[in-house]
Amino acid sequence: MTRTLTVCPDRPGAYPSIGDALAAATDDTVVSVAPGTYYEALFVNDRRIAVVAAQGPGSVTVDASSGTYPTVSANGGAVELRDLVLRAGDAPAVAVDRAELTMSGCRLHAGFGAGVTIGGRSRFALTRCTVSGARYGLVVEDADGTVDGCEFTDLAEDGVIVRIGAAPTIRASTISGCGNRGVYVYQHGRPTLETCEISGTGGAGVAVAHQSAPTLRRCRIRDTGGPAVSFGRGCGGSVEECSTENTATPAFEVADGADPTIVTGTASRRAVFGAAAAQHSGGQDTARADELLAELDAMVGLESVKDEVRSLIDEIQVNEWRRGAGLPVSAVSHHLIFAGAPGTGKTTVARIYGELLAALAVLPGGPFKEVSRRDLVGQYLGHTAEKTAAVFEQARGGVLFIDEAYTLSRSFGSGGDFGQEAIDTLVKLMEDHRDEIAVIAAGYTVEMVQFLDANPGLASRFAKTIEFGNYSPQQLVVIVERMAAADEYLLADTVPQVLLAHFSAVRRDENFGNAREARKLFEGVRKAQAQRLRQSGQRPSLDDLRTVTEADVRAATGR
């Protein structure tokens, strides 16, 4: 069982220092550190321990710059470091030997030492970390692991060193501002670099020596004092579709006796490399996305709507993968039109869609704000633009759901010109902030066509129109059954047939409320049941309280 130890110098009962908590920690302990600066060096030996900033990135600094030890040392066991700022002097900020290291969201600074040194057949995973102001950024020897979305900048000598047979995978990371080489691979090193950005180096972007064989795939190397990649005698490996710019010539320097495979390529101007690529794909919560899609699938009916939403999500997911791989992606609008009769689940689907965009890191995950004409339209010229902009700002990062949006156009209602001012304001805001919000306009099908004609640029702002059809009588019965189950009611065996007959006979004009009709009917059934039980003259049993009879339904429907 995981145990949590709290570090807070000012809190009675908490540990005054991180070292004190580590001394008391056993395997699988989480050391949660309160905000502040802690002047100490941390040692983790032969235990599995996590040290995390309790209030998120940047709130905790561990400073060992005045001493001679690494800020964090791990020998054996496993250590996780999350959202910490680590400062070192002449020693590395983090040193790991024969251990497992997991580090995410950390910022590392060192003087004459390296940011991170990993050796002794350790395993490691670095995610969204930055190293700056050190002699070297990362040194890996005789160890394997992954580096994702990290930045190594402003380094006195080499950005990343891979040696002694190490074979890490470095993805979507930025290496820049290095006094010597961006990446130095030697002594049988076999790293894989994918979608990395290497720039601003005093020497070669990537230097390969001593029988090493790296794989560079779709990386961008630019503004280097030496060649983009240099291969020494006896070295191999491959360079696949990497682009170079403003490097020494030749861009790929191959010594006699070296035998690399080089397949040149030119990246699109819209391609994203380095840590910027990781920002698009690294924060996705695919488990949450699967939960939301399952929630969508569980809704009654709406098969075509589900297919449309899934196709949108599929495209978004693939686009994020393409960005993470350094491939160009066309701009995609997340604004939608939901057209159809009332009570067909438009608001629920809009909520799920917004949460899906947040889970896939397309939107930050802001609020779901549902508005109508009265929330957007003011009482005088100029007031409407102000109200609309304020509502739009409140929904930034999430979803702005405009119900009965067609009432904003000139052809509907009184004061239509003020509604037109809201439309004109929305058109500009939707374009200026298309990556920060999803606007969903909902209403009847025919009226929404007229709404899209209200401004020449309005239709182009929306990615597509999704049609919500009426529920069938059978689907409305299922909706009532789910409402009953949610409130712990049991329907008598003959009730579904009576409900089906009722919904089959109901007139379906433009005012038909679909699920709203089902809700209205169920409320009437509950009232009929309550009246029947109250008039029975005795206290009802548990089964009586839970059971809805055919008579209750007929009393509510009048059939």
N, C-alpha and C positions, 0 to 999 in steps of 0.2 A: 504494500500500500504506500502511495506517495505521501510524504510528509513535507509540510511547508514550514520553514523557519523564517521569521521576519527580522530584518535588520533595520533599526532606527535608533540612533543615539539618544533621541529625546523622549522615547516612548517607554514607560515602565513595562517590564516584562519582555521587551524585545532585546535582541542582541545588539551591543553597541558598535560592533565592527563586523565586517564580512568574514574576517579571519576567525573571530569567535564562533560565528555560525558554522563555518566549515569544520572547525574542530569538533563540534557537536553532531555534525551531519553523518548520517549513515547512507547506504545505497538508496538511490531513487529519491533523495531529498531535493526539494526546490528551495533555494535561498532567495527570498523576495526582498529586494533592497529598496528602502525609501529614498526619495530624492535627496541629493547632496553630493559632496565630494569626499571621498574616502582615501586617505593617504596611507596606502598599505600595498603589499604584494601578496598575491593569493597563490596557495599551493594546494593542488588536488592530486592525491596519490592513491591509486588502486581503489577508487570508489566511483560510483555513477552519481554525478551531482549536476544540477542546473543552477546557474546564477542569473537572475533576471531583474530588470528594472521594473519596479512595481507600477510606476506611472508612465511607462512607455519610453520611446527613443529619446536619448539626450538628457534624461532626468537624473542619471546616475553617472558620476565620473569616478574611476578608480585610478589614482595617480601614484605611480611608483618611480617617477622620473628622477627623484633625488637619490635613489639607491642603485645597487648594482645587480639586482635580480630582475627577471622578467616580471611584468605586471601580473600575468597569469601563467603558472607552470603546471603542466599535467604530465604525470609519469604513471602509465598504467591506468586502467579504468576508463571512464568516459566523462567528459565535461561538456555542458551546453552553456553558451554565453549568449544572452539575448538583450538587445537594445541598450548596451553599455557603451560608455566612452572610456577608452583605455589609453593611458599615457605612460610612456616609458622613457628612460634616459638612454644609456649606452647599451642596454640589454634589449632583447625583443619585447614587444608588447605582449605577445602570446607565444609560448614555446611548448611544443607537444612532442613527447617521445613514447612510443609503444602504447598509444592511447587512442581513443576516439574523440574527435572534436566536432561539435556542431555549433556554428556561430551565425547569428542572423541579426541584421539591423544594428551592427556595432560600428563605431568610429574609432580608429586606432591612430595614434600619433607616437612617433619614437624619435630619439635624437640620432645617435650613431648606430643604433641597433636596427634590426629588421622589424617590420610590422608583425609578421607571423612566420615562425619557423616550425616545420613539421618533419619529423624523421622517425626512424626506428620502426618501419612498417606500420605506421599509424594509418587510421582511416579518418577522413574529414569531409565536412560539407560546409562551405562558406556561402551565405546567401545575403545579398544586398548589404554588404559591408564596404567601408571605405578605409583606405590606408593612405596617410599623407605625412610628409615631413620626416620620413624615415630614410635610412641608408638604402635598404631594399624594401620592396613591398611584401613579397611572399617568397619564401624559400622552401622548396619541397624536395626531400631526398629520401629515396627508398620508401615511398609512401604513395598511396592512391586515394583519390577522392574527387570531389566536384567543387567548382567555383561558379556561382551563378549570380549575374547582375551586380558584380562588385566593381569598385573603382580603386585604382592604384595611381596616385598622382603626387607630383612635387617630391620626387625621390632623388637622393643624391647620386645613386649609381643605377643598378638594374631594377626594373619594375618587378619582374617575376623571374625566379631562378628555378629550373627543374633539373635534377641531377641524380646520379647513382640509381638508374633504372626506374625512377619514379614515372608514373603514367597517369597523372591527373587529367580530368576533363574540365576545361575552362570555357564557359559559355557566356555570351552576351555580357562581357565585361570590358571596362575601359582601362587602358594603360597609357598614361600620358605624363609629360613633363619629367622625363627620366634623364639624369645626367649622362648615362651610358646607354645601355641597350634596353629596349622595351621588355623583351623576353630573351633569356639566355638559357639554352638547352645544351647540356653536356654530360659526359660520362654515362652514355647509354640511356639518356632521358627519352621518354616516348609520350609526351603530352598530346592532347587533342585540343585545339582552339577552334571554337565555332562562333561566328557572328561577333567577333571581338573588334574593338576599335583600338588601334595602336598608333600613337602620334606624339610629336614633340620630343623625340629622343635624340640624344647627342651622338649615338652610334647607330647601329643597325636596329631596325624595328624588331626583327627576330634573328638571333644569331645561333647557329647550330654547330656543335663541335663534338669531337671524341665519340664517334660511332653512335650518335644519337639519331632518332628518326621520328620527328614530330609530324602531326597531321594538322594542317591549317585549312579550315573550310569556311568559305564565305566571310572572310575577315576583311576589314579595310585598314590599310597601313599608309600613313601620310605624314608629311612634314618631318622626315627623319634625316639626321646628319649623315647616316650611312645608307646602304641599300635597304630595301624593304625586308628582304630575307637573304641571309648569307648561309651557305652550306659549306662546312669544312670537309677536308679529305676523309673518306670512309663513312660519310653520313648519308642517310637516305630520308625516307618520309615522303610526304606529298603536300602540294599546295593546290587547293581546288577552288577555282572561281573566286579568288581573292582580288580585290582592287587596290591599286597603288596610286599615290598622288604626291608630287613634290618630294620625291626621294632621290638619293644618289643613284647614279647609273653604273652598271645595269641594276634595275630594280630587284632582280633575282640573281644573286651572285653565287655561282656554283664552282667550287674548286675542283681541280683535277682529282679524280678518284672518288668524287661524290656522285651519288646516283638517285637524286630525288625525282619524283614525278610532279611536273608542274603543268596545271591546266589553268590558263589565265582566263579572266572574265572581267566584265565591266558591270558594276552595280548600277541599278537605277538610281536616279537622283532622289527618288522617294523612299529608297531603302533606308532602314534604321539599323545602326550598329551599336555595339557596346552596351553599357548599362541602360541607355535609353530604350533599347529593344527589350530588355528585361522588364522594364516598367509596364510594358503592354501585356506581358504574359505571366509575370511572376506572381501577381496578386490574385489570381483566379481561385475561387473556391468551388471547384468542380463538384464536390460532394453536396454543397448547398444548391448548386444549379440542378443536380439530379433530383434533390428533394422537391424543388419548385416545379420541375417538369412532371414529377409524379403527382403533385397536387393539381396541376393543370389537367393531367390525364384523368384524375378522379372526378372531375366535374361532369355533371350529367350532359350528355349530348355534345354539341359544339365540335363535331369531328373536323369540319373544314377549318374552323378557327384554330384548333389545336395543331393541325397540319401547317397552317400559315405561321403560327408562332414558332413552331419547331424549325421551320425552314429559315426563319430570321435568326434564331439562336445558332443554328448550324453554321450559317454564313459568318456570324460574329465570331464564333469560336475558331473557325478556320482562319479568319482574318488575323486574329490575335496570334495564332500559331505562325502565320506567315511573317508577321512583324517580328516575332521572336527569332525567326530564322533569317532575318535580314532581307526578306522579300518585300517588294512594294505592295501597298494595299491602297485601293481607291477609297476616297471618302465615302462614308455610308451615313445616311440620315437615319435616326432612330425615332423620328416623328411618325405617327400613324393616324389614320382615320378609322374609327370603329363605327360602322353603319348598321342599323337594324332597329327592330322594335324594342321598346323598354322591357326590362326584366329578363334580359337574355344573357346576363353575366358580364357585361362590358366592363363595369367597374372592377369586378374581381379579377378578370383577365388582365386589366391594366395594372393592377397592383402586382400580380405575379410577374408580368413582363418587366416592370421597373426593378423588382428584386432580382430577376435574372440578369439584367444589365449590370446591377451592382455586384452580383456574385461572379460575373465574368470580367470584372474590373473595367467595364466600359464606362460606367458612371461611378462617382464616388460613393453613392449610397445615401443620397439625401432623402427628404420627405416625399410622401405621396400627397399631393395637394389637389383636392377636388373643388372645382369652382364652376360657377354658372355666370350668366350675363350680369347679374347684379354685382358680382364681385369684381368685374372688369370695367364696367361702364360708369362713368361719372355723370355729374349733373350739368356740366358746362364744358365748352370747348377747351381742351388742354387737360382737364381733370382726368379724362379717360386714359390718356397716355400715361399719366402719373400713376393711376391705380393699376393699370395693366403691368407696367414695369415693376411695381412693388410686388405684385403677386408672382410675377415671373422670377424675381430675385429670391423670394421665399422658397420657391420650388427648385432652385438651382441644385444640381447634384442628384436630383430624383426625377419624379414624374409630375407634370402639370396636366391634370385630366379636366378637360372642358366639356361639361355635360350640356347637351342641347346647344352645341356651338353654333348651329345655323341661325339662332336668334340674334346673333351679332351682325348679320348681314343686313343691308339696306332694305331688302324685300320683306323683312319680318318685324312686326311690332312697331311701336312708336319710338321716336328718338333714334331711328336707325342709323343716322349719320354718326352719332356718338359710338354706336356699336362698330361701325366701319372704322372709326379711329382706333378701336381696340384691335381689330384685324390688322390694320396697317402697322401698328406698333409690334404686334406679335410676329409679323413676317420678318421684320428686321432683327428682332431679338432671337428668333429661331435660327437665323443664319449666323449671326454673330457668336452664338453660344451653342452650336449644334453638337459639340462634343461634351457638353456639360449638363444636358437635360434632355428628357424625352417628353415631347408635347403630344398628347393624345386627344383628338377632338372627336366627340361622339354625338350621334343623333340619328334621326330617321334617314333612310337611304336616299330618297328623292331630295329631301331638304339639304342633305350634306353635299349633294352635287351642286346645288345652287350656292351653298356656302363656299365651296372651292372656287367658284367663279367670281367671288366678291373682290379679289385682288389678283392682278396678273401673275404675281409670284407665289401665291399661296399654295397652289397645287404642287408646285415643284419642291416645296419644303417638306412634304410628306412622302415617306418611302413607299407606302402602299395603303390601299383601303382594304380592310378586313370586314367581311359581311357576317353578321350574326343573325341566323335564321330563327324563326319561331320554334319553340319546343313542341314536340308532338304530344298527343294526349298521354301516351305511354311514359314519356319522359317526365311529364308533369306529375304523374302518379309516383314515379321514383323520387321526385323532389319532395313530395309530401311525406313519403315514407322516411326519407332521410331527416326531415324536420322532426317527425315524430320520434325517431330513434334518438336524435340528439337531445330531446327533452324527456327521454325515458317514458315514452308512450308506446303501447302495444296495440296494433291495429287488428281488429277481429278479422277472421278469415274472409268474410264477404266484403270487407271495406274496399280493397283495391278495385274490385269489379264495379262498385258503386262510383268510386272516384273516376274510373276510366269512362264510364257512361256520362258522367257530368262533364268532364273536360272535352269529350267528343262532341257534346251538344252545344258547348259554349261558342258564341259567335266570335270569329277572329277578324276583327277589323283593325284599323290602324291604332286604335286605343287599347287593344288587347295587351294585358300586362305580363303575360308569360309567368315567370317565377313569382312575380308580385301577386298574380292571381292565386297561385298555389299558397303563398304565405297568407293572403287574406282569407282563403278558404280554411286553412289550418287554424287560424285564430278563431274563426267562427265555430269550428268543430270543438275546440277546447271550451269555448263558452257554452256550447250545447251540452257537453259532457258535465261541466261544472253545474249547470242548472239541473240536469237529471239527477246527479248525486245529491245535490242540496235538497231536492224535493222528495228523496227516497225516505226520509224520516229516520234514518239510522246512519251511524258512523260507517263510512265505506272501508273496506279492507284494502290492503296494499294492491291486490290485483284489480279491484274496482277503480282505484285511483289511477292505475296505469293503463287500463283498457279503454280503447275507443271503439264504440259499437257502430253497427250500420245505422242505427237510429240516430246517433249523434251526427253522422255525416248527412243523412237525409234532412235532419233539422236545420243544418247549416246551409245546405244547397236549396232547400225548398222543393226537393224532388221526391 
